Amino acid sequence: MNLSKIKTYAVFALASALLVMSCKKDEEDDAGEEMVVYDPTPYVLNYPAHIPPPSIPEDNQLTVQGVRLGKMLFHEPLLSADGSQSCASCHDQTNAFSDTAQFSIGVNGLPGGRQAMAVMNMAWNTNGFFWDGRAPLLRDQSLLPIQDELEMDETLENVISKLSNSQAYKDQFTRAFGDSEINALRMSLAMEQFMNSIVSFDSKYDRYLAGIEQLTESEERGRQLYFTEFNPFFPDESGADCEHCHGGGNFENDEYMNNGLDAEGEFEDDGFYDVTGNEADRGKFKVTSLRNIALTPPYMHDGRFNTLEEVIEHYNEGIQSSASLDPALEATIETGLMLDDQDIQDLVAFLHTLTDINFTENPEYQAP
């Protein structure tokens, strides 16, 4: 073989080697970079057999990637004007996604107007959101705290601009919605999905219903009082009648009611009336779930009661009369609920069985 052929073979061999190395590097690069594509894999919502199916909006069914995006946004401080607060700042998982302060403090150091509501089992609510029901859908609710000057005090335009600088968010919007466009509607849909994924049905009471745990004597007596109707004609058989408003699997009725906190003409907050303009709704507020109630003091829309004992004392002897007062509570004014100290202790003991500690530690809801 002459020198010319040897050079030709050497060049060919070197070129082949470089080509193989290049292809191998491309393969390695492809393997290291995740392909970002739309992923509609459904998110499976788990709940026990004694709980009815939830009401998930037909146009916003839960997906794994949608829930994940909503969780990112729920824990994202960029949603606030100064980057210091996220939704989770006032809705702390360890407090059942509520705030133990009477009024949460916003980015401007100012208190909010009402006590922060617990965020859990939202998929079992269909009758508006907030204490006064001003948000028809959960997606509507999700955007209002961002724009509230007492809360996060930010514009949606600024939030979208900030999130658009993040490749991680653009990728996650692609996985959830099919492309990287970030807009307010998509943000709201993702946060609606995440909040609808937050469920709490693993309390001692749930395990009692499943037959795998027993209630103490006090808890059982409290349970009976809770579910027994008020009866002024037979005091020995009368109960606290809590189920009238806080019934069903989620211990609420999804309604707006006046529970007798203030007498006629003494309302400092008109509640549902501010939304409907209907005089019959003055002083009415959303009936909240009593699940995890021991973790969510203070109580009522204005956080006026610090303990469960104070709450029960209100229903026992403190109901105030007004035109919009719920008729069932109006019927108790003359005699009160006739609960003694032991009754109150037993009711509190039962309410503590609604606490779901696993829920407060569930990594599915923690910051990503």
Phi, psi and omega per residue, in radians:
M1 nan 2.239 -3.117
N2 -1.386 2.970 -3.076
L3 -1.073 -0.611 -3.128
S4 -1.120 -0.756 -3.140
K5 -1.168 -0.669 3.131
I6 -1.056 -0.740 3.123
K7 -1.096 -0.685 -3.123
T8 -1.113 -0.817 3.120
Y9 -1.077 -0.683 -3.111
A10 -1.124 -0.737 3.129
V11 -1.130 -0.732 -3.135
F12 -1.105 -0.730 -3.127
A13 -1.143 -0.713 -3.141
L14 -1.134 -0.737 3.139
A15 -1.111 -0.694 3.133
S16 -1.119 -0.726 -3.127
A17 -1.113 -0.750 3.132
L18 -1.103 -0.689 -3.140
L19 -1.107 -0.762 3.126
V20 -1.079 -0.767 -3.130
M21 -1.106 -0.691 -3.133
S22 -1.124 -0.780 -3.135
C23 -1.099 -0.711 -3.137
K24 -1.109 -0.712 3.131
K25 -1.120 -0.714 3.110
D26 -1.056 -0.717 3.137
E27 -1.103 -0.699 -3.135
E28 -1.157 -0.698 3.116
D29 -1.094 -0.748 -3.135
D30 -1.081 -0.676 -3.123
A31 -1.180 -0.555 -3.100
G32 -1.406 -0.331 -3.106
E33 -1.825 2.092 3.130
E34 -1.244 2.324 3.076
M35 -1.271 2.104 -3.116
V36 -1.604 1.906 -3.106
V37 -2.405 2.823 3.070
Y38 -1.068 2.323 -3.092
D39 -2.310 1.732 -3.088
P40 -1.548 0.341 -3.119
T41 -0.936 2.154 -3.117
P42 -1.104 2.534 3.019
Y43 -1.624 2.195 -3.098
V44 -1.571 2.073 3.129
L45 -1.577 2.125 -3.105
N46 -1.742 2.304 3.074
Y47 -2.706 2.683 -3.022
P48 -1.275 2.933 -3.031
A49 -1.154 -0.449 -3.092
H50 -1.463 0.032 3.112
I51 -1.798 2.285 3.140
P52 -1.198 2.813 3.123
P53 -1.052 2.539 3.134
P54 -1.348 3.004 3.110
S55 -1.909 1.475 3.102
I56 -1.512 2.286 -3.134
P57 -0.980 2.341 -3.115
E58 -1.025 -0.571 -3.080
D59 -1.569 0.140 3.134
N60 -2.639 0.999 3.089
Q61 -1.135 2.618 -3.059
L62 -1.280 2.333 2.980
T63 -2.171 2.748 -3.135
V64 -1.015 -0.777 -3.085
Q65 -1.325 -0.555 3.082
G66 -1.171 -0.763 3.096
V67 -1.094 -0.711 -3.136
R68 -1.116 -0.758 3.105
L69 -1.079 -0.741 3.115
G70 -1.077 -0.656 3.100
K71 -1.150 -0.717 3.090
M72 -1.014 -0.784 -3.107
L73 -1.210 -0.696 -3.116
F74 -1.055 -0.589 -3.110
H75 -1.734 0.205 -3.002
E76 -1.643 1.964 3.118
P77 -1.221 -0.278 3.085
L78 -1.112 -0.223 3.103
L79 -1.252 -0.264 -3.138
S80 -1.735 2.802 -3.031
A81 -1.055 -0.704 -3.082
D82 -1.848 0.162 3.101
G83 1.232 0.376 -3.076
S84 -1.833 -0.298 -3.026
Q85 -2.302 2.475 2.994
S86 -2.040 3.103 3.055
C87 -1.012 -0.658 -3.092
A88 -1.198 -0.246 3.128
S89 -1.110 -0.661 -3.141
C90 -1.790 -0.258 3.131
H91 -2.077 1.378 -3.031
D92 -1.427 2.235 -3.115
Q93 -1.011 -0.645 -3.104
T94 -1.168 -0.319 3.071
N95 -1.897 0.584 -3.107
A96 1.027 0.690 3.128
F97 1.008 0.698 3.037
S98 -2.231 -2.974 -3.133
D99 -2.269 2.269 -3.138
T100 -1.425 -0.052 3.010
A101 -1.347 2.578 3.100
Q102 -1.013 -0.807 3.068
F103 -2.330 2.243 3.134
S104 -1.157 2.610 3.135
I105 -1.741 2.211 -3.103
G106 -1.481 -3.029 -3.046
V107 -1.165 -0.377 3.131
N108 -1.654 0.190 3.115
G109 1.349 0.253 -3.112
L110 -1.825 2.556 3.120
P111 -1.366 2.591 3.052
G112 -1.262 3.040 -3.070
G113 -1.528 -0.332 -3.119
R114 -2.494 2.866 -3.136
Q115 -1.207 2.446 -3.127
A116 -1.141 2.208 -3.124
M117 -1.407 2.616 3.096
A118 -1.235 2.434 3.120
V119 -1.853 1.719 3.109
M120 -2.895 2.613 3.134
N121 0.895 0.594 -3.138
M122 -1.141 -0.431 -3.122
A123 -1.169 -0.182 3.099
W124 -1.784 0.289 3.077
N125 -2.058 2.263 -3.132
T126 -2.266 0.014 -2.985
N127 -1.942 0.866 3.091
G128 1.486 2.887 -3.060
F129 -2.372 2.847 -2.937
F130 1.417 2.860 3.139
W131 -1.010 -0.578 -3.089
D132 -1.801 0.084 3.069
G133 1.203 0.408 -3.055
R134 -1.285 -0.212 3.083
A135 -1.848 1.935 -3.103
P136 -1.078 -0.682 -3.101
L137 -2.129 2.775 -3.135
L138 -1.107 -0.573 3.106
R139 -1.124 -0.590 3.086
D140 -1.181 -0.761 3.139
Q141 -1.029 -0.659 -2.971
S142 -1.095 -0.489 -3.055
L143 -1.618 -0.375 -3.011
L144 -1.187 -0.714 3.103
P145 -1.074 -0.506 3.110
I146 -1.067 -0.695 -3.028
Q147 -1.626 -0.133 -3.112
D148 -1.312 2.165 -3.088
E149 -1.145 -0.345 3.083
L150 -1.512 -0.128 -3.123
E151 -2.028 -1.749 -3.042
M152 -1.619 -0.331 2.984
D153 0.874 0.839 3.133
E154 -2.222 2.723 3.064
T155 -1.602 2.656 3.109
L156 -1.138 -0.589 3.121
E157 -1.061 -0.761 3.131
N158 -1.160 -0.692 3.124
V159 -1.073 -0.805 -3.133
I160 -1.059 -0.713 3.123
S161 -1.095 -0.767 -3.125
K162 -1.156 -0.768 -3.124
L163 -1.171 -0.527 -3.107
S164 -1.218 -0.255 3.067
N165 -1.442 -0.065 -3.082
S166 -1.833 2.078 3.083
Q167 -1.144 -0.582 3.137
A168 -1.080 -0.718 3.112
Y169 -1.223 -0.722 3.133
K170 -1.067 -0.690 3.104
D171 -1.135 -0.712 -3.077
Q172 -1.255 -0.599 3.046
F173 -1.120 -0.618 3.078
T174 -1.111 -0.790 -3.141
R175 -1.104 -0.610 -3.070
A176 -1.494 -0.605 -2.996
F177 -2.174 -0.119 3.069
G178 1.811 -0.328 3.010
D179 -2.641 3.041 -2.958
S180 -1.540 0.091 -3.132
E181 -1.082 2.260 3.106
I182 -1.916 2.100 3.087
N183 -2.498 2.994 -3.029
A184 -1.123 -0.712 -3.125
L185 -1.072 -0.794 -3.138
R186 -1.136 -0.683 3.076
M187 -1.013 -0.808 -3.087
S188 -1.152 -0.670 3.133
L189 -1.157 -0.697 3.134
A190 -1.169 -0.752 3.131
M191 -1.178 -0.598 3.048
E192 -1.064 -0.749 3.125
Q193 -1.082 -0.804 -3.117
F194 -1.099 -0.808 -3.110
M195 -1.132 -0.590 3.073
N196 -1.237 -0.312 3.119
S197 -1.464 -0.209 -3.096
I198 -1.436 1.886 -3.098
V199 -2.197 2.592 -3.140
S200 -2.417 1.723 3.131
F201 -2.445 0.674 -3.127
D202 -2.238 0.823 3.115
S203 -1.545 3.016 3.056
K204 -1.044 -0.652 -3.137
Y205 -1.124 -0.672 3.092
D206 -1.120 -0.693 3.125
R207 -1.225 -0.545 3.042
Y208 -1.112 -0.789 3.129
L209 -1.113 -0.548 3.136
A210 -1.411 -0.072 3.099
G211 1.382 0.333 -3.099
I212 -1.960 0.040 3.089
E213 -2.653 2.598 -3.110
Q214 -1.891 2.605 3.052
L215 -1.503 2.630 3.035
T216 -1.242 2.973 3.138
E217 -1.036 -0.731 3.138
S218 -1.193 -0.749 3.130
E219 -1.090 -0.720 3.138
E220 -1.139 -0.719 3.115
R221 -1.142 -0.685 3.070
G222 -1.103 -0.679 3.102
R223 -1.058 -0.763 -3.119
Q224 -1.150 -0.715 3.091
L225 -1.083 -0.719 -3.098
Y226 -1.026 -0.752 -3.017
F227 -1.672 -0.021 -3.141
T228 -1.627 2.366 -3.085
E229 -1.239 2.620 3.039
F230 -1.171 2.346 -3.127
N231 -2.508 1.668 -3.077
P232 -1.174 -0.308 -3.088
F233 -1.489 -0.369 3.104
F234 -2.320 1.354 -3.059
P235 -0.939 -0.611 -3.113
D236 -1.190 -0.359 -3.133
E237 -1.834 0.005 -3.057
S238 -1.395 2.485 3.099
G239 -2.026 -2.976 -3.128
A240 -1.498 -0.306 3.035
D241 1.025 0.629 -3.134
C242 -1.167 -0.561 -3.065
E243 -1.086 -0.366 -3.125
H244 -0.922 -0.700 -3.137
C245 -1.943 -0.539 -3.072
H246 -1.975 1.140 -3.100
G247 -1.964 -3.015 3.124
G248 1.288 -3.134 -3.082
G249 -1.121 -0.432 -3.121
N250 -1.811 0.116 3.090
F251 0.961 0.820 3.033
E252 -2.808 3.010 3.137
N253 -2.137 0.096 3.078
D254 1.084 0.455 -3.122
E255 -1.999 3.022 3.047
Y256 -1.963 2.185 -3.020
M257 -2.452 2.648 2.996
N258 -1.640 1.976 -3.077
N259 -1.763 0.441 2.957
G260 1.313 0.505 3.126
L261 -1.247 -0.645 -3.053
D262 -2.300 2.572 3.121
A263 -1.369 2.864 3.135
E264 -0.902 2.313 3.109
G265 1.438 0.000 -3.108
E266 -2.009 0.242 3.135
F267 -1.234 2.206 2.999
E268 -1.650 -0.259 3.133
D269 -2.442 2.112 -3.069
D270 -1.499 -0.139 3.023
G271 1.032 -2.211 -3.031
F272 -1.016 -0.468 3.136
Y273 -1.051 -0.624 -3.131
D274 -1.109 -0.355 3.139
V275 -1.651 -0.750 -3.027
T276 -1.639 -0.476 -3.046
G277 1.271 0.118 -3.123
N278 -1.571 2.149 -3.088
E279 -1.007 -0.533 -3.137
A280 -1.189 -0.223 -3.125
D281 -1.745 0.046 -3.107
R282 -1.130 2.278 3.127
G283 1.390 0.148 3.108
K284 -1.621 2.522 3.108
F285 -2.409 2.808 -3.106
K286 -1.110 2.354 3.078
V287 -1.365 2.055 -3.045
T288 -1.565 2.799 3.065
S289 -1.208 2.518 3.060
L290 -1.653 0.047 3.015
R291 -1.115 2.380 -3.117
N292 1.054 0.414 -3.059
I293 -1.087 -0.501 3.128
A294 -1.183 -0.303 -3.109
L295 -1.666 -0.058 -2.950
T296 -2.110 0.631 3.039
P297 -1.223 2.806 -0.091
P298 -1.359 3.091 -2.952
Y299 -2.039 2.748 -3.070
M300 1.434 2.931 -3.049
H301 -1.077 -0.439 -3.133
D302 -1.927 0.188 3.078
G303 1.027 0.603 -3.037
R304 -1.321 -0.394 -3.131
F305 -1.872 2.272 -3.097
N306 -1.583 -0.398 -3.058
T307 -2.276 2.820 3.072
L308 -1.166 -0.553 3.104
E309 -1.081 -0.722 3.116
E310 -1.107 -0.681 3.127
V311 -1.092 -0.819 -3.112
I312 -1.165 -0.644 3.082
E313 -1.052 -0.652 3.095
H314 -1.046 -0.859 -3.133
Y315 -1.227 -0.454 -3.100
N316 -1.310 -0.770 -3.042
E317 -2.467 0.056 -2.978
G318 -1.980 0.169 -3.091
I319 -1.105 2.270 3.119
Q320 -1.801 2.426 -3.074
S321 -1.498 2.464 3.033
S322 -2.798 2.958 -3.039
A323 -1.116 -0.546 -3.073
S324 -1.717 0.107 3.140
L325 -1.029 2.435 3.126
D326 -1.048 2.305 -3.088
P327 -0.988 -0.628 -3.126
A328 -1.144 -0.631 3.100
L329 -1.332 -0.616 3.093
E330 -0.992 -0.631 -3.094
A331 -1.194 -0.271 -3.098
T332 -1.661 -0.134 -2.993
I333 -1.058 -0.728 -3.031
E334 -1.119 -0.747 -3.079
T335 -1.908 -0.241 -2.940
G336 1.230 -3.120 -3.136
L337 -1.385 -0.114 3.091
M338 1.107 0.609 3.115
L339 -1.585 2.348 3.050
D340 -1.667 -3.117 -3.069
D341 -1.048 -0.690 3.131
Q342 -1.148 -0.700 3.089
D343 -1.007 -0.775 -3.111
I344 -1.130 -0.744 3.104
Q345 -1.060 -0.730 -3.119
D346 -1.189 -0.687 3.088
L347 -1.098 -0.735 3.107
V348 -1.100 -0.713 3.114
A349 -1.049 -0.735 3.113
F350 -1.145 -0.743 -3.134
L351 -1.054 -0.554 3.097
H352 -1.184 -0.394 3.110
T353 -1.254 -0.142 3.118
L354 -1.549 0.035 3.128
T355 -1.371 2.326 -3.108
D356 -2.085 1.598 -3.080
I357 -1.164 -0.665 3.128
N358 -1.008 -0.621 3.104
F359 -1.068 -0.710 -3.090
T360 -1.277 -0.212 -3.127
E361 -2.024 0.078 -3.043
N362 -1.165 2.053 -3.121
P363 -1.117 -0.299 3.126
E364 -1.066 -0.409 -3.065
Y365 -1.878 -0.066 -3.087
Q366 -1.377 2.860 -3.118
A367 -0.996 2.342 -3.122
P368 -1.227 nan nan
